[in-house]
Amino acid sequence: MDPVGYHLALGATERHVRSARPEAPVRPDRESNPGGGPGRLRRGTAAMLRQVADRLAPAQQVGPAPTTRTCTS
């Protein structure tokens, strides 16, 4: 193996392992915006796309799976 590649891989592995240690820095979670914002837009867009999908291809009732013939010899 190339010594440079070995050195880079060893450093990357060490950084990865140390990032999961208990003393690793932790950022607090961001507060959600109760007034709307991107979440409100996302939910509205998802609802609209669901309605369009239902109009284009209505959901079919799920019945029993069709039987298939198997080859036995």
PyMOL Python script that loads the backbone (N, CA, C, O; Angstrom):
from pymol import cmd

cmd.read_pdbstr("""\
ATOM      1  N   MET A   1       0.851  -1.178   0.000  1.00  0.00           N
ATOM      2  CA  MET A   1       0.000   0.000   0.000  1.00  0.00           C
ATOM      3  C   MET A   1       0.893   1.237   0.000  1.00  0.00           C
ATOM      4  O   MET A   1       1.972   1.237   0.593  1.00  0.00           O
ATOM      5  N   ASP A   2       0.441   2.264  -0.656  1.00  0.00           N
ATOM      6  CA  ASP A   2       1.177   3.521  -0.741  1.00  0.00           C
ATOM      7  C   ASP A   2       1.259   4.162   0.653  1.00  0.00           C
ATOM      8  O   ASP A   2       0.238   4.257   1.335  1.00  0.00           O
ATOM      9  N   PRO A   3       2.438   4.599   1.089  1.00  0.00           N
ATOM     10  CA  PRO A   3       2.563   5.202   2.427  1.00  0.00           C
ATOM     11  C   PRO A   3       1.687   6.440   2.609  1.00  0.00           C
ATOM     12  O   PRO A   3       1.164   6.674   3.699  1.00  0.00           O
ATOM     13  N   VAL A   4       1.524   7.227   1.558  1.00  0.00           N
ATOM     14  CA  VAL A   4       0.688   8.433   1.680  1.00  0.00           C
ATOM     15  C   VAL A   4      -0.770   8.030   1.886  1.00  0.00           C
ATOM     16  O   VAL A   4      -1.463   8.604   2.726  1.00  0.00           O
ATOM     17  N   GLY A   5      -1.229   7.051   1.125  1.00  0.00           N
ATOM     18  CA  GLY A   5      -2.607   6.576   1.282  1.00  0.00           C
ATOM     19  C   GLY A   5      -2.849   5.996   2.661  1.00  0.00           C
ATOM     20  O   GLY A   5      -3.906   6.206   3.257  1.00  0.00           O
ATOM     21  N   TYR A   6      -1.860   5.259   3.169  1.00  0.00           N
ATOM     22  CA  TYR A   6      -1.969   4.686   4.510  1.00  0.00           C
ATOM     23  C   TYR A   6      -2.071   5.791   5.553  1.00  0.00           C
ATOM     24  O   TYR A   6      -2.885   5.705   6.472  1.00  0.00           O
ATOM     25  N   HIS A   7      -1.264   6.808   5.418  1.00  0.00           N
ATOM     26  CA  HIS A   7      -1.268   7.925   6.363  1.00  0.00           C
ATOM     27  C   HIS A   7      -2.615   8.654   6.325  1.00  0.00           C
ATOM     28  O   HIS A   7      -3.167   8.982   7.376  1.00  0.00           O
ATOM     29  N   LEU A   8      -3.147   8.912   5.129  1.00  0.00           N
ATOM     30  CA  LEU A   8      -4.436   9.601   5.013  1.00  0.00           C
ATOM     31  C   LEU A   8      -5.570   8.752   5.589  1.00  0.00           C
ATOM     32  O   LEU A   8      -6.447   9.267   6.283  1.00  0.00           O
ATOM     33  N   ALA A   9      -5.548   7.455   5.299  1.00  0.00           N
ATOM     34  CA  ALA A   9      -6.600   6.572   5.809  1.00  0.00           C
ATOM     35  C   ALA A   9      -6.546   6.470   7.331  1.00  0.00           C
ATOM     36  O   ALA A   9      -7.585   6.458   7.992  1.00  0.00           O
ATOM     37  N   LEU A  10      -5.350   6.397   7.880  1.00  0.00           N
ATOM     38  CA  LEU A  10      -5.202   6.308   9.327  1.00  0.00           C
ATOM     39  C   LEU A  10      -5.731   7.572  10.010  1.00  0.00           C
ATOM     40  O   LEU A  10      -6.419   7.490  11.028  1.00  0.00           O
ATOM     41  N   GLY A  11      -5.407   8.741   9.447  1.00  0.00           N
ATOM     42  CA  GLY A  11      -5.899  10.000  10.018  1.00  0.00           C
ATOM     43  C   GLY A  11      -7.413  10.116   9.934  1.00  0.00           C
ATOM     44  O   GLY A  11      -8.056  10.562  10.883  1.00  0.00           O
ATOM     45  N   ALA A  12      -7.991   9.712   8.791  1.00  0.00           N
ATOM     46  CA  ALA A  12      -9.445   9.786   8.631  1.00  0.00           C
ATOM     47  C   ALA A  12     -10.149   8.838   9.598  1.00  0.00           C
ATOM     48  O   ALA A  12     -11.180   9.186  10.173  1.00  0.00           O
ATOM     49  N   THR A  13      -9.596   7.654   9.775  1.00  0.00           N
ATOM     50  CA  THR A  13     -10.193   6.690  10.701  1.00  0.00           C
ATOM     51  C   THR A  13     -10.123   7.198  12.133  1.00  0.00           C
ATOM     52  O   THR A  13     -11.084   7.061  12.890  1.00  0.00           O
ATOM     53  N   GLU A  14      -9.009   7.775  12.502  1.00  0.00           N
ATOM     54  CA  GLU A  14      -8.860   8.297  13.861  1.00  0.00           C
ATOM     55  C   GLU A  14      -9.842   9.440  14.118  1.00  0.00           C
ATOM     56  O   GLU A  14     -10.439   9.502  15.192  1.00  0.00           O
ATOM     57  N   ARG A  15     -10.021  10.345  13.152  1.00  0.00           N
ATOM     58  CA  ARG A  15     -10.984  11.442  13.316  1.00  0.00           C
ATOM     59  C   ARG A  15     -12.401  10.895  13.454  1.00  0.00           C
ATOM     60  O   ARG A  15     -13.190  11.389  14.260  1.00  0.00           O
ATOM     61  N   HIS A  16     -12.717   9.875  12.663  1.00  0.00           N
ATOM     62  CA  HIS A  16     -14.057   9.289  12.721  1.00  0.00           C
ATOM     63  C   HIS A  16     -14.314   8.652  14.091  1.00  0.00           C
ATOM     64  O   HIS A  16     -15.382   8.843  14.673  1.00  0.00           O
ATOM     65  N   VAL A  17     -13.356   7.911  14.598  1.00  0.00           N
ATOM     66  CA  VAL A  17     -13.522   7.242  15.892  1.00  0.00           C
ATOM     67  C   VAL A  17     -13.626   8.260  17.014  1.00  0.00           C
ATOM     68  O   VAL A  17     -14.459   8.108  17.907  1.00  0.00           O
ATOM     69  N   ARG A  18     -12.808   9.278  16.985  1.00  0.00           N
ATOM     70  CA  ARG A  18     -12.828  10.280  18.056  1.00  0.00           C
ATOM     71  C   ARG A  18     -14.088  11.147  18.019  1.00  0.00           C
ATOM     72  O   ARG A  18     -14.452  11.729  19.041  1.00  0.00           O
ATOM     73  N   SER A  19     -14.757  11.249  16.877  1.00  0.00           N
ATOM     74  CA  SER A  19     -15.955  12.090  16.796  1.00  0.00           C
ATOM     75  C   SER A  19     -17.119  11.492  17.575  1.00  0.00           C
ATOM     76  O   SER A  19     -18.055  12.213  17.918  1.00  0.00           O
ATOM     77  N   ALA A  20     -17.085  10.203  17.862  1.00  0.00           N
ATOM     78  CA  ALA A  20     -18.183   9.557  18.581  1.00  0.00           C
ATOM     79  C   ALA A  20     -17.909   9.440  20.076  1.00  0.00           C
ATOM     80  O   ALA A  20     -18.682   8.802  20.790  1.00  0.00           O
ATOM     81  N   ARG A  21     -16.851  10.027  20.554  1.00  0.00           N
ATOM     82  CA  ARG A  21     -16.506   9.920  21.975  1.00  0.00           C
ATOM     83  C   ARG A  21     -17.431  10.790  22.819  1.00  0.00           C
ATOM     84  O   ARG A  21     -17.978  11.773  22.319  1.00  0.00           O
ATOM     85  N   PRO A  22     -17.614  10.443  24.090  1.00  0.00           N
ATOM     86  CA  PRO A  22     -18.518  11.205  24.957  1.00  0.00           C
ATOM     87  C   PRO A  22     -18.113  12.662  25.131  1.00  0.00           C
ATOM     88  O   PRO A  22     -18.985  13.508  25.330  1.00  0.00           O
ATOM     89  N   GLU A  23     -16.838  12.986  25.065  1.00  0.00           N
ATOM     90  CA  GLU A  23     -16.424  14.374  25.265  1.00  0.00           C
ATOM     91  C   GLU A  23     -16.426  15.176  23.958  1.00  0.00           C
ATOM     92  O   GLU A  23     -15.936  16.305  23.920  1.00  0.00           O
ATOM     93  N   ALA A  24     -16.972  14.598  22.902  1.00  0.00           N
ATOM     94  CA  ALA A  24     -17.044  15.321  21.630  1.00  0.00           C
ATOM     95  C   ALA A  24     -17.983  16.518  21.786  1.00  0.00           C
ATOM     96  O   ALA A  24     -18.953  16.439  22.539  1.00  0.00           O
ATOM     97  N   PRO A  25     -17.713  17.623  21.087  1.00  0.00           N
ATOM     98  CA  PRO A  25     -18.589  18.792  21.200  1.00  0.00           C
ATOM     99  C   PRO A  25     -19.981  18.486  20.657  1.00  0.00           C
ATOM    100  O   PRO A  25     -20.134  17.797  19.648  1.00  0.00           O
ATOM    101  N   VAL A  26     -20.982  19.007  21.342  1.00  0.00           N
ATOM    102  CA  VAL A  26     -22.371  18.765  20.968  1.00  0.00           C
ATOM    103  C   VAL A  26     -23.048  20.097  20.731  1.00  0.00           C
ATOM    104  O   VAL A  26     -22.933  21.019  21.539  1.00  0.00           O
ATOM    105  N   ARG A  27     -23.758  20.192  19.614  1.00  0.00           N
ATOM    106  CA  ARG A  27     -24.526  21.405  19.339  1.00  0.00           C
ATOM    107  C   ARG A  27     -25.964  21.192  19.791  1.00  0.00           C
ATOM    108  O   ARG A  27     -26.534  20.132  19.534  1.00  0.00           O
ATOM    109  N   PRO A  28     -26.563  22.172  20.457  1.00  0.00           N
ATOM    110  CA  PRO A  28     -27.955  22.002  20.886  1.00  0.00           C
ATOM    111  C   PRO A  28     -28.896  21.986  19.682  1.00  0.00           C
ATOM    112  O   PRO A  28     -28.602  22.574  18.641  1.00  0.00           O
ATOM    113  N   ASP A  29     -30.034  21.300  19.843  1.00  0.00           N
ATOM    114  CA  ASP A  29     -31.035  21.244  18.784  1.00  0.00           C
ATOM    115  C   ASP A  29     -31.642  22.619  18.570  1.00  0.00           C
ATOM    116  O   ASP A  29     -31.821  23.390  19.513  1.00  0.00           O
ATOM    117  N   ARG A  30     -31.957  22.913  17.312  1.00  0.00           N
ATOM    118  CA  ARG A  30     -32.610  24.187  17.015  1.00  0.00           C
ATOM    119  C   ARG A  30     -34.076  24.106  17.406  1.00  0.00           C
ATOM    120  O   ARG A  30     -34.709  23.058  17.287  1.00  0.00           O
ATOM    121  N   GLU A  31     -34.597  25.217  17.868  1.00  0.00           N
ATOM    122  CA  GLU A  31     -36.011  25.280  18.214  1.00  0.00           C
ATOM    123  C   GLU A  31     -36.831  25.318  16.929  1.00  0.00           C
ATOM    124  O   GLU A  31     -36.467  26.003  15.973  1.00  0.00           O
ATOM    125  N   SER A  32     -37.939  24.578  16.911  1.00  0.00           N
ATOM    126  CA  SER A  32     -38.797  24.596  15.731  1.00  0.00           C
ATOM    127  C   SER A  32     -39.629  25.873  15.734  1.00  0.00           C
ATOM    128  O   SER A  32     -39.902  26.443  16.790  1.00  0.00           O
ATOM    129  N   ASN A  33     -40.024  26.309  14.565  1.00  0.00           N
ATOM    130  CA  ASN A  33     -40.804  27.526  14.411  1.00  0.00           C
ATOM    131  C   ASN A  33     -42.284  27.157  14.419  1.00  0.00           C
ATOM    132  O   ASN A  33     -42.774  26.612  13.430  1.00  0.00           O
ATOM    133  N   PRO A  34     -43.022  27.439  15.515  1.00  0.00           N
ATOM    134  CA  PRO A  34     -44.427  27.045  15.565  1.00  0.00           C
ATOM    135  C   PRO A  34     -45.312  27.869  14.634  1.00  0.00           C
ATOM    136  O   PRO A  34     -46.444  27.468  14.364  1.00  0.00           O
ATOM    137  N   GLY A  35     -44.839  28.989  14.142  1.00  0.00           N
ATOM    138  CA  GLY A  35     -45.656  29.852  13.301  1.00  0.00           C
ATOM    139  C   GLY A  35     -45.747  29.425  11.851  1.00  0.00           C
ATOM    140  O   GLY A  35     -46.461  30.063  11.077  1.00  0.00           O
ATOM    141  N   GLY A  36     -45.070  28.396  11.462  1.00  0.00           N
ATOM    142  CA  GLY A  36     -45.135  27.964  10.065  1.00  0.00           C
ATOM    143  C   GLY A  36     -43.752  27.858   9.483  1.00  0.00           C
ATOM    144  O   GLY A  36     -42.944  27.040   9.923  1.00  0.00           O
ATOM    145  N   GLY A  37     -43.476  28.680   8.496  1.00  0.00           N
ATOM    146  CA  GLY A  37     -42.170  28.641   7.858  1.00  0.00           C
ATOM    147  C   GLY A  37     -42.065  27.496   6.875  1.00  0.00           C
ATOM    148  O   GLY A  37     -43.064  27.101   6.275  1.00  0.00           O
ATOM    149  N   PRO A  38     -40.869  26.957   6.702  1.00  0.00           N
ATOM    150  CA  PRO A  38     -40.673  25.898   5.711  1.00  0.00           C
ATOM    151  C   PRO A  38     -41.491  24.639   5.999  1.00  0.00           C
ATOM    152  O   PRO A  38     -41.900  23.952   5.063  1.00  0.00           O
ATOM    153  N   GLY A  39     -41.740  24.321   7.274  1.00  0.00           N
ATOM    154  CA  GLY A  39     -42.526  23.131   7.600  1.00  0.00           C
ATOM    155  C   GLY A  39     -43.949  23.237   7.094  1.00  0.00           C
ATOM    156  O   GLY A  39     -44.514  22.260   6.601  1.00  0.00           O
ATOM    157  N   ARG A  40     -44.520  24.401   7.213  1.00  0.00           N
ATOM    158  CA  ARG A  40     -45.891  24.614   6.747  1.00  0.00           C
ATOM    159  C   ARG A  40     -45.960  24.484   5.234  1.00  0.00           C
ATOM    160  O   ARG A  40     -46.884  23.867   4.702  1.00  0.00           O
ATOM    161  N   LEU A  41     -45.000  25.054   4.547  1.00  0.00           N
ATOM    162  CA  LEU A  41     -44.949  24.956   3.090  1.00  0.00           C
ATOM    163  C   LEU A  41     -44.759  23.508   2.659  1.00  0.00           C
ATOM    164  O   LEU A  41     -45.389  23.053   1.704  1.00  0.00           O
ATOM    165  N   ARG A  42     -43.898  22.788   3.356  1.00  0.00           N
ATOM    166  CA  ARG A  42     -43.631  21.385   3.016  1.00  0.00           C
ATOM    167  C   ARG A  42     -44.888  20.537   3.185  1.00  0.00           C
ATOM    168  O   ARG A  42     -45.203  19.712   2.328  1.00  0.00           O
ATOM    169  N   ARG A  43     -45.612  20.743   4.301  1.00  0.00           N
ATOM    170  CA  ARG A  43     -46.839  19.969   4.524  1.00  0.00           C
ATOM    171  C   ARG A  43     -47.901  20.297   3.484  1.00  0.00           C
ATOM    172  O   ARG A  43     -48.605  19.404   3.013  1.00  0.00           O
ATOM    173  N   GLY A  44     -48.019  21.568   3.123  1.00  0.00           N
ATOM    174  CA  GLY A  44     -48.990  21.956   2.101  1.00  0.00           C
ATOM    175  C   GLY A  44     -48.656  21.364   0.745  1.00  0.00           C
ATOM    176  O   GLY A  44     -49.540  20.895   0.028  1.00  0.00           O
ATOM    177  N   THR A  45     -47.379  21.385   0.395  1.00  0.00           N
ATOM    178  CA  THR A  45     -46.953  20.809  -0.878  1.00  0.00           C
ATOM    179  C   THR A  45     -47.206  19.305  -0.889  1.00  0.00           C
ATOM    180  O   THR A  45     -47.660  18.768  -1.899  1.00  0.00           O
ATOM    181  N   ALA A  46     -46.921  18.618   0.211  1.00  0.00           N
ATOM    182  CA  ALA A  46     -47.146  17.173   0.284  1.00  0.00           C
ATOM    183  C   ALA A  46     -48.627  16.843   0.130  1.00  0.00           C
ATOM    184  O   ALA A  46     -48.977  15.882  -0.554  1.00  0.00           O
ATOM    185  N   ALA A  47     -49.496  17.625   0.756  1.00  0.00           N
ATOM    186  CA  ALA A  47     -50.936  17.389   0.644  1.00  0.00           C
ATOM    187  C   ALA A  47     -51.408  17.598  -0.788  1.00  0.00           C
ATOM    188  O   ALA A  47     -52.217  16.820  -1.293  1.00  0.00           O
ATOM    189  N   MET A  48     -50.908  18.643  -1.447  1.00  0.00           N
ATOM    190  CA  MET A  48     -51.298  18.907  -2.827  1.00  0.00           C
ATOM    191  C   MET A  48     -50.835  17.775  -3.747  1.00  0.00           C
ATOM    192  O   MET A  48     -51.590  17.327  -4.609  1.00  0.00           O
ATOM    193  N   LEU A  49     -49.609  17.320  -3.566  1.00  0.00           N
ATOM    194  CA  LEU A  49     -49.095  16.237  -4.405  1.00  0.00           C
ATOM    195  C   LEU A  49     -49.865  14.940  -4.170  1.00  0.00           C
ATOM    196  O   LEU A  49     -50.071  14.169  -5.107  1.00  0.00           O
ATOM    197  N   ARG A  50     -50.295  14.687  -2.921  1.00  0.00           N
ATOM    198  CA  ARG A  50     -51.107  13.504  -2.644  1.00  0.00           C
ATOM    199  C   ARG A  50     -52.432  13.564  -3.387  1.00  0.00           C
ATOM    200  O   ARG A  50     -52.885  12.560  -3.936  1.00  0.00           O
ATOM    201  N   GLN A  51     -53.058  14.745  -3.408  1.00  0.00           N
ATOM    202  CA  GLN A  51     -54.329  14.896  -4.111  1.00  0.00           C
ATOM    203  C   GLN A  51     -54.156  14.680  -5.606  1.00  0.00           C
ATOM    204  O   GLN A  51     -54.975  14.010  -6.236  1.00  0.00           O
ATOM    205  N   VAL A  52     -53.099  15.241  -6.177  1.00  0.00           N
ATOM    206  CA  VAL A  52     -52.844  15.065  -7.610  1.00  0.00           C
ATOM    207  C   VAL A  52     -52.595  13.594  -7.921  1.00  0.00           C
ATOM    208  O   VAL A  52     -53.105  13.079  -8.916  1.00  0.00           O
ATOM    209  N   ALA A  53     -51.823  12.918  -7.090  1.00  0.00           N
ATOM    210  CA  ALA A  53     -51.536  11.496  -7.317  1.00  0.00           C
ATOM    211  C   ALA A  53     -52.805  10.664  -7.230  1.00  0.00           C
ATOM    212  O   ALA A  53     -52.979   9.726  -8.009  1.00  0.00           O
ATOM    213  N   ASP A  54     -53.699  10.987  -6.296  1.00  0.00           N
ATOM    214  CA  ASP A  54     -54.954  10.242  -6.180  1.00  0.00           C
ATOM    215  C   ASP A  54     -55.844  10.455  -7.393  1.00  0.00           C
ATOM    216  O   ASP A  54     -56.563   9.540  -7.796  1.00  0.00           O
ATOM    217  N   ARG A  55     -55.812  11.627  -7.976  1.00  0.00           N
ATOM    218  CA  ARG A  55     -56.619  11.880  -9.175  1.00  0.00           C
ATOM    219  C   ARG A  55     -56.051  11.164 -10.393  1.00  0.00           C
ATOM    220  O   ARG A  55     -56.802  10.651 -11.222  1.00  0.00           O
ATOM    221  N   LEU A  56     -54.740  11.129 -10.500  1.00  0.00           N
ATOM    222  CA  LEU A  56     -54.119  10.491 -11.658  1.00  0.00           C
ATOM    223  C   LEU A  56     -54.203   8.967 -11.582  1.00  0.00           C
ATOM    224  O   LEU A  56     -54.503   8.321 -12.586  1.00  0.00           O
ATOM    225  N   ALA A  57     -53.952   8.397 -10.442  1.00  0.00           N
ATOM    226  CA  ALA A  57     -53.976   6.943 -10.272  1.00  0.00           C
ATOM    227  C   ALA A  57     -54.621   6.627  -8.934  1.00  0.00           C
ATOM    228  O   ALA A  57     -53.929   6.530  -7.921  1.00  0.00           O
ATOM    229  N   PRO A  58     -55.955   6.462  -8.917  1.00  0.00           N
ATOM    230  CA  PRO A  58     -56.621   6.176  -7.653  1.00  0.00           C
ATOM    231  C   PRO A  58     -56.107   4.871  -7.049  1.00  0.00           C
ATOM    232  O   PRO A  58     -55.705   3.952  -7.763  1.00  0.00           O
ATOM    233  N   ALA A  59     -56.129   4.815  -5.752  1.00  0.00           N
ATOM    234  CA  ALA A  59     -55.645   3.621  -5.054  1.00  0.00           C
ATOM    235  C   ALA A  59     -56.556   2.447  -5.365  1.00  0.00           C
ATOM    236  O   ALA A  59     -57.780   2.575  -5.332  1.00  0.00           O
ATOM    237  N   GLN A  60     -55.962   1.314  -5.663  1.00  0.00           N
ATOM    238  CA  GLN A  60     -56.731   0.111  -5.945  1.00  0.00           C
ATOM    239  C   GLN A  60     -56.835  -0.707  -4.668  1.00  0.00           C
ATOM    240  O   GLN A  60     -55.929  -0.709  -3.834  1.00  0.00           O
ATOM    241  N   GLN A  61     -57.965  -1.406  -4.533  1.00  0.00           N
ATOM    242  CA  GLN A  61     -58.118  -2.239  -3.354  1.00  0.00           C
ATOM    243  C   GLN A  61     -57.184  -3.433  -3.474  1.00  0.00           C
ATOM    244  O   GLN A  61     -57.034  -4.029  -4.540  1.00  0.00           O
ATOM    245  N   VAL A  62     -56.574  -3.757  -2.373  1.00  0.00           N
ATOM    246  CA  VAL A  62     -55.631  -4.867  -2.367  1.00  0.00           C
ATOM    247  C   VAL A  62     -56.388  -6.144  -2.069  1.00  0.00           C
ATOM    248  O   VAL A  62     -57.069  -6.253  -1.049  1.00  0.00           O
ATOM    249  N   GLY A  63     -56.265  -7.109  -2.964  1.00  0.00           N
ATOM    250  CA  GLY A  63     -56.922  -8.402  -2.784  1.00  0.00           C
ATOM    251  C   GLY A  63     -55.879  -9.483  -2.591  1.00  0.00           C
ATOM    252  O   GLY A  63     -54.694  -9.195  -2.421  1.00  0.00           O
ATOM    253  N   PRO A  64     -56.324 -10.723  -2.618  1.00  0.00           N
ATOM    254  CA  PRO A  64     -55.361 -11.805  -2.466  1.00  0.00           C
ATOM    255  C   PRO A  64     -54.412 -11.854  -3.659  1.00  0.00           C
ATOM    256  O   PRO A  64     -54.769 -11.469  -4.773  1.00  0.00           O
ATOM    257  N   ALA A  65     -53.234 -12.320  -3.411  1.00  0.00           N
ATOM    258  CA  ALA A  65     -52.237 -12.412  -4.471  1.00  0.00           C
ATOM    259  C   ALA A  65     -52.663 -13.469  -5.479  1.00  0.00           C
ATOM    260  O   ALA A  65     -53.196 -14.511  -5.097  1.00  0.00           O
ATOM    261  N   PRO A  66     -52.433 -13.210  -6.764  1.00  0.00           N
ATOM    262  CA  PRO A  66     -52.806 -14.213  -7.768  1.00  0.00           C
ATOM    263  C   PRO A  66     -51.940 -15.464  -7.600  1.00  0.00           C
ATOM    264  O   PRO A  66     -50.765 -15.394  -7.241  1.00  0.00           O
ATOM    265  N   THR A  67     -52.566 -16.604  -7.874  1.00  0.00           N
ATOM    266  CA  THR A  67     -51.816 -17.851  -7.748  1.00  0.00           C
ATOM    267  C   THR A  67     -50.923 -18.020  -8.961  1.00  0.00           C
ATOM    268  O   THR A  67     -51.298 -17.661 -10.078  1.00  0.00           O
ATOM    269  N   THR A  68     -49.777 -18.551  -8.742  1.00  0.00           N
ATOM    270  CA  THR A  68     -48.844 -18.786  -9.840  1.00  0.00           C
ATOM    271  C   THR A  68     -48.577 -20.270  -9.943  1.00  0.00           C
ATOM    272  O   THR A  68     -48.552 -20.989  -8.945  1.00  0.00           O
ATOM    273  N   ARG A  69     -48.382 -20.703 -11.149  1.00  0.00           N
ATOM    274  CA  ARG A  69     -48.073 -22.108 -11.368  1.00  0.00           C
ATOM    275  C   ARG A  69     -46.586 -22.317 -11.150  1.00  0.00           C
ATOM    276  O   ARG A  69     -45.757 -21.507 -11.565  1.00  0.00           O
ATOM    277  N   THR A  70     -46.276 -23.396 -10.504  1.00  0.00           N
ATOM    278  CA  THR A  70     -44.872 -23.726 -10.300  1.00  0.00           C
ATOM    279  C   THR A  70     -44.545 -24.981 -11.074  1.00  0.00           C
ATOM    280  O   THR A  70     -45.382 -25.869 -11.240  1.00  0.00           O
ATOM    281  N   CYS A  71     -43.366 -25.037 -11.525  1.00  0.00           N
ATOM    282  CA  CYS A  71     -42.914 -26.174 -12.310  1.00  0.00           C
ATOM    283  C   CYS A  71     -42.354 -27.227 -11.358  1.00  0.00           C
ATOM    284  O   CYS A  71     -41.369 -26.982 -10.662  1.00  0.00           O
ATOM    285  N   THR A  72     -42.978 -28.387 -11.330  1.00  0.00           N
ATOM    286  CA  THR A  72     -42.472 -29.473 -10.493  1.00  0.00           C
ATOM    287  C   THR A  72     -42.109 -30.640 -11.387  1.00  0.00           C
ATOM    288  O   THR A  72     -42.887 -31.040 -12.253  1.00  0.00           O
ATOM    289  N   SER A  73     -40.968 -31.161 -11.178  1.00  0.00           N
ATOM    290  CA  SER A  73     -40.569 -32.325 -11.977  1.00  0.00           C
ATOM    291  C   SER A  73     -39.785 -33.298 -11.152  1.00  0.00           C
ATOM    292  O   SER A  73     -39.365 -34.339 -11.657  1.00  0.00           O
TER     293      SER A  73
END
""", "prot")
cmd.dss("prot")
cmd.show_as("cartoon", "prot")
cmd.util.cbc("prot")
cmd.orient("prot")
